[in-house]
């Protein structure tokens, strides 16, 4: 039986690890070939250890093990020319583009809004909002050439709710929703659907790190801030009694939005949040 994305090509940003790798593998399982980019180097003000070129190579290995093609390029979503070059080269090699998953993002350094340095604000907006716009800008002509397609933007529960000490992140993720809704209207005549996904905490390096642990447990010493100790605190965010979801849970939502099963779904902000935004 053919996969749900058989014959299609997906462009995924932040593909080296975490949700990006999960999206690539889930789409490849359903028959898609992949164009992927990742910066694979540190981003100033982002305290989480970055993905590496070895991580990207592992994504390539796992996709190819599924007997799918992948064109993976080191590129920064803040650099439009690099993003466009990667997309154009991928389409030239794989023949078309049908799906965009604008997933690349950073969490930044938590701080009260008045204490966020200007440079950190600009980096956050540059990656988490402007980078999403540049990704779409580079991909839209190829989606039009294919006769339509699906764009899925990764926002967050922080794109629907406010959280203290994350003003830069919350602002960028709210901005993604506005971009999604605008693109959904602008691209509808071309049969290009645009939606966003809004994860709660996802069990990846983006939350499983000392910077985020310190934000959630300032009363604990670094030695006491274990995964097990933090799980209880993360669980208080959600309505369902779980601390976090898995990357594949987000990938399954992205897959559905990208598939023909959602062929008339556009302009939707879809939470995958264990009930967090309802709580």
C-alpha positions in Angstrom: 0.0 0.0 0.0 1.3 3.4 -0.9 2.3 5.8 1.9 0.3 8.9 2.6 3.0 11.1 1.1 4.1 8.9 -1.7 5.7 10.8 -4.6 5.9 14.0 -2.5 8.9 16.1 -1.4 9.1 17.9 1.9 11.4 20.8 3.0 12.2 20.7 6.7 14.2 23.3 8.7 16.0 22.3 11.9 16.3 18.8 10.5 19.5 17.6 12.3 17.8 16.4 15.5 14.8 16.7 17.8 11.4 17.5 16.1 13.0 18.2 12.8 14.6 14.8 12.5 11.4 13.2 13.7 9.4 15.1 11.0 11.8 13.9 8.4 11.6 10.3 9.5 7.9 10.3 9.9 7.4 11.8 6.4 9.9 9.4 4.9 8.0 6.5 6.4 5.0 7.7 4.5 6.9 7.9 1.2 8.2 11.5 1.0 11.7 12.5 -0.1 13.3 15.2 2.1 15.1 18.5 1.6 16.6 19.6 5.0 18.6 22.4 6.5 20.1 23.1 9.9 22.6 25.6 11.2 24.7 22.9 13.0 26.5 25.5 15.0 26.0 27.7 18.1 23.5 30.6 18.1 24.5 33.4 20.4 22.3 33.7 23.5 21.0 30.2 23.1 22.4 28.2 26.0 21.3 24.8 24.6 24.2 22.9 23.0 23.6 23.1 19.2 23.0 20.4 16.7 26.1 19.3 14.9 27.0 18.2 11.5 27.3 14.6 12.9 23.6 15.0 14.0 22.7 16.0 10.5 24.6 13.0 9.1 22.6 10.7 11.4 19.4 12.2 10.1 20.5 11.5 6.6 21.5 7.9 7.5 18.1 7.2 9.1 16.1 8.6 6.2 18.2 6.7 3.7 17.7 3.6 5.8 14.0 4.0 5.0 14.9 3.9 1.3 14.0 7.6 0.7 16.2 10.4 -0.7 17.4 13.3 1.3 19.3 16.5 0.4 20.7 18.0 3.6 22.5 21.3 3.7 24.0 23.4 6.4 22.2 26.7 6.4 20.9 29.4 8.8 17.3 30.4 8.5 18.4 34.0 9.2 20.2 33.9 5.8 17.6 34.1 3.0 20.1 33.5 0.2 21.4 30.3 2.0 17.8 29.0 2.5 16.8 29.8 -1.1 19.9 28.1 -2.4 19.3 25.0 -0.4 15.6 24.8 -1.5 16.4 25.5 -5.1 19.2 22.8 -5.2 16.9 20.3 -3.4 14.1 20.8 -5.9 16.5 20.6 -8.8 17.7 17.2 -7.5 14.4 15.8 -6.3 12.1 17.3 -8.9 9.4 19.2 -7.0 8.3 20.5 -3.6 5.0 19.8 -2.0 5.4 20.3 1.8 7.2 22.8 4.0 7.7 22.2 7.7 9.2 25.4 9.2 10.5 23.9 12.4 13.8 25.5 13.2 13.8 27.5 16.4 15.7 28.4 19.6 14.5 28.8 23.2 16.9 31.7 24.1 17.8 32.7 27.6 15.0 33.2 30.0 14.8 36.7 31.7 12.2 39.3 32.6 11.3 41.4 29.5 13.0 44.5 30.8 16.3 42.6 31.2 16.5 41.0 27.8 19.4 42.5 25.9 18.6 44.0 22.5 20.9 41.5 20.8 19.1 38.5 22.3 15.7 40.0 21.3 16.9 40.4 17.7 18.4 36.9 17.5 15.2 35.4 18.8 13.0 37.2 16.3 15.5 36.6 13.6 15.4 32.8 14.1 11.9 32.0 15.4 9.8 34.5 13.3 11.8 36.0 10.5 13.4 32.6 9.8 10.0 31.1 9.4 9.0 33.9 7.0 12.3 33.4 5.0 11.6 29.7 4.8 8.2 30.2 3.3 9.4 33.0 1.0 12.0 30.6 -0.5 9.6 27.7 -0.8 6.4 29.3 -2.1 7.4 29.6 -5.8 8.2 25.8 -5.8 4.8 25.0 -4.2 3.0 27.1 -6.8 4.9 25.2 -9.5 3.7 21.9 -8.1 0.1 23.1 -8.3 -0.3 23.5 -4.5 0.9 22.1 -1.3 1.0 22.4 2.5 3.0 24.7 4.8 3.2 23.8 8.5 4.7 26.4 10.8 6.0 25.2 14.2 4.8 27.7 16.9 4.2 26.6 20.5 1.7 26.9 23.3 3.7 30.1 23.8 2.1 31.2 20.5 -1.3 31.0 22.2 -0.5 31.8 25.8 1.8 34.1 27.7 4.6 33.0 29.9 6.8 35.0 32.2 10.5 35.4 31.5 10.0 34.5 27.9 8.8 37.7 26.3 11.1 37.3 23.3 10.1 33.7 22.7 6.4 34.3 23.3 6.4 37.3 21.0 8.1 35.4 18.2 5.7 32.4 18.5 2.6 34.7 18.6 4.0 36.3 15.4 4.1 32.9 13.7 0.4 32.6 14.2 -0.2 36.0 12.5 2.1 35.0 9.6 0.3 31.6 9.3 -3.1 33.2 9.0 -2.0 35.8 6.5 -0.3 33.3 4.3 -3.3 31.0 4.5 -5.4 33.8 2.9 -2.7 34.9 0.4 -1.9 31.4 -0.8 -5.4 29.9 -0.8 -6.0 30.8 -4.5 -2.9 28.6 -5.3 -4.3 25.7 -3.3 -1.4 26.1 -0.8 -2.6 25.4 2.7 -0.9 27.0 5.7 -1.4 25.9 9.3 0.6 26.0 12.6 1.2 23.4 15.3 1.5 24.4 18.9 3.4 21.8 21.0 3.5 21.7 24.8 6.8 20.7 26.2 8.5 18.1 23.9 11.0 15.6 25.2 14.0 16.9 23.2 17.2 18.8 24.0 15.2 22.1 23.8 13.7 21.4 27.3 16.0 18.7 28.7 18.8 21.1 29.6 20.1 22.9 32.7 18.9 26.4 31.5 15.3 25.3 31.3 15.6 23.2 34.4 16.8 26.3 36.3 13.8 28.3 35.1 11.4 25.6 36.4 13.3 24.8 39.6 15.2 27.8 40.9 14.7 26.4 44.4 16.7 23.3 43.6 20.5 23.0 43.3 21.9 22.0 40.0 22.6 18.5 41.4 18.9 18.2 42.4 17.6 19.3 39.0 17.2 15.8 37.5 15.0 14.7 34.7 12.8 12.8 37.3 12.5 15.8 39.6 11.6 18.2 36.8 9.0 15.8 35.3 6.7 16.5 38.2 6.9 20.3 37.6 6.4 20.0 33.8 3.3 17.9 34.4 1.7 20.8 36.3 1.5 22.7 33.0 -0.7 20.1 31.2 -4.3 18.9 31.7 -3.4 15.3 30.9 -1.2 13.9 33.7 2.1 13.8 31.6 5.2 16.0 31.8 5.9 16.2 28.1 5.0 14.7 24.7 7.3 12.9 22.3 8.6 14.4 19.1 6.7 11.9 17.1 3.4 13.2 18.5 4.2 16.6 16.8 5.4 14.8 13.7 2.0 12.9 13.5 0.2 16.2 13.6 2.5 17.7 10.9 2.0 14.6 8.8 -1.7 14.9 8.9 -1.7 18.6 8.1 0.6 17.8 5.2 -1.4 14.9 3.8 -4.5 14.9 1.6 -6.5 13.9 4.7 -6.3 17.6 5.6 -6.8 18.8 2.0 -9.3 21.5 3.0 -7.7 22.4 6.4 -6.0 25.8 6.3 -5.6 28.8 8.6 -5.7 26.5 11.7 -3.6 26.8 14.9 -3.5 23.2 16.0 -2.4 22.5 19.7 -0.7 19.3 20.5 -0.5 20.2 24.1 -2.0 17.6 26.4 -4.6 20.2 27.2 -2.2 22.9 28.3 -3.9 25.8 26.5 -7.3 24.7 27.9 -6.1 24.4 31.5 
